[in-house]
Amino acid sequence: MKNYLQPGHTITVAAPSGGVSSGDGMIVGALFGVAATDAAAGAALDIAIEGVFALPKGASTTFASGGVVSFDIATRQCVAPGSGKYPIGAAIEAAGNGTTTVNVRLNGTTTAAA
């Protein structure tokens, strides 16, 4: 196929204002991705938009295995679905009270705030 560009598991974007650290989650337009490296604001940055990642969540936030995981751009943490939150994937195992990460299988599709 002459018009094929790449597999698409990762894409290159400009790092957001304030920069990012490797492993940070971020919303870029209608996409959620995880930063592959540290990057200063505006620098070219590869983000993974598919795969399974351990992402931060509040200690009191809980997820059931298979439960929908959303992202809060203000706190940069995974949260339960709700108004103004971006659905990003599903928990691949339960994440209980007291834990600070959730293992998320990213949707790899576009997202918008609920």
CORCORMO-V628275 format. One record per residue. N is the residue number from 1. RES is the residue in one letter. OMEGA is omega in whole degrees, -180 to 180 (none if undefined). NEAR is the number of other ideal C-beta (glycine too) atoms within 8 Angstrom. Layout:
n=[N | N]
res=[RES | RES]
omega=[OMEGA | OMEGA]
near=[NEAR | NEAR]
//
This chain:
n=[1 | 2 | 3 | 4 | 5 | 6 | 7 | 8 | 9 | 10 | 11 | 12 | 13 | 14 | 15 | 16 | 17 | 18 | 19 | 20 | 21 | 22 | 23 | 24 | 25 | 26 | 27 | 28 | 29 | 30 | 31 | 32 | 33 | 34 | 35 | 36 | 37 | 38 | 39 | 40 | 41 | 42 | 43 | 44 | 45 | 46 | 47 | 48 | 49 | 50 | 51 | 52 | 53 | 54 | 55 | 56 | 57 | 58 | 59 | 60 | 61 | 62 | 63 | 64 | 65 | 66 | 67 | 68 | 69 | 70 | 71 | 72 | 73 | 74 | 75 | 76 | 77 | 78 | 79 | 80 | 81 | 82 | 83 | 84 | 85 | 86 | 87 | 88 | 89 | 90 | 91 | 92 | 93 | 94 | 95 | 96 | 97 | 98 | 99 | 100 | 101 | 102 | 103 | 104 | 105 | 106 | 107 | 108 | 109 | 110 | 111 | 112 | 113 | 114]
res=[M | K | N | Y | L | Q | P | G | H | T | I | T | V | A | A | P | S | G | G | V | S | S | G | D | G | M | I | V | G | A | L | F | G | V | A | A | T | D | A | A | A | G | A | A | L | D | I | A | I | E | G | V | F | A | L | P | K | G | A | S | T | T | F | A | S | G | G | V | V | S | F | D | I | A | T | R | Q | C | V | A | P | G | S | G | K | Y | P | I | G | A | A | I | E | A | A | G | N | G | T | T | T | V | N | V | R | L | N | G | T | T | T | A | A | A]
omega=[-178 | -177 | 178 | -178 | -175 | 178 | 177 | 177 | 174 | 176 | 179 | -180 | 172 | 178 | -177 | 175 | -178 | -180 | -180 | 173 | 177 | 179 | 178 | 171 | -179 | 174 | 176 | -176 | -180 | -178 | 169 | 177 | 179 | -177 | 180 | -177 | 169 | 178 | 175 | 180 | 177 | -180 | 175 | -175 | 173 | 174 | 175 | 179 | 175 | 178 | 179 | -176 | 170 | -176 | -177 | 174 | 174 | -177 | -179 | 178 | -180 | 177 | 173 | 175 | -178 | -179 | 179 | 178 | 177 | -178 | 177 | -176 | 180 | -178 | -176 | 179 | 175 | -177 | 173 | 178 | 179 | -179 | 179 | -179 | -176 | 175 | -177 | -179 | -178 | 175 | -180 | 174 | -180 | 175 | -171 | 177 | 180 | 176 | -176 | 175 | 174 | 178 | -171 | 169 | -178 | 178 | -177 | 179 | 179 | -179 | 174 | 179 | 179 | none]
near=[3 | 3 | 4 | 5 | 4 | 5 | 3 | 9 | 8 | 10 | 10 | 7 | 10 | 7 | 13 | 9 | 4 | 5 | 11 | 12 | 7 | 8 | 6 | 9 | 13 | 12 | 9 | 9 | 4 | 5 | 12 | 14 | 14 | 13 | 17 | 9 | 7 | 7 | 11 | 6 | 9 | 5 | 9 | 8 | 13 | 10 | 15 | 12 | 12 | 7 | 8 | 7 | 11 | 6 | 13 | 8 | 14 | 8 | 8 | 5 | 12 | 8 | 13 | 7 | 8 | 6 | 8 | 8 | 15 | 14 | 16 | 12 | 7 | 4 | 7 | 10 | 11 | 15 | 14 | 8 | 8 | 8 | 5 | 6 | 13 | 13 | 12 | 13 | 11 | 10 | 15 | 9 | 6 | 8 | 12 | 6 | 6 | 4 | 9 | 6 | 9 | 13 | 12 | 15 | 9 | 15 | 10 | 7 | 4 | 5 | 12 | 6 | 6 | 10]
//
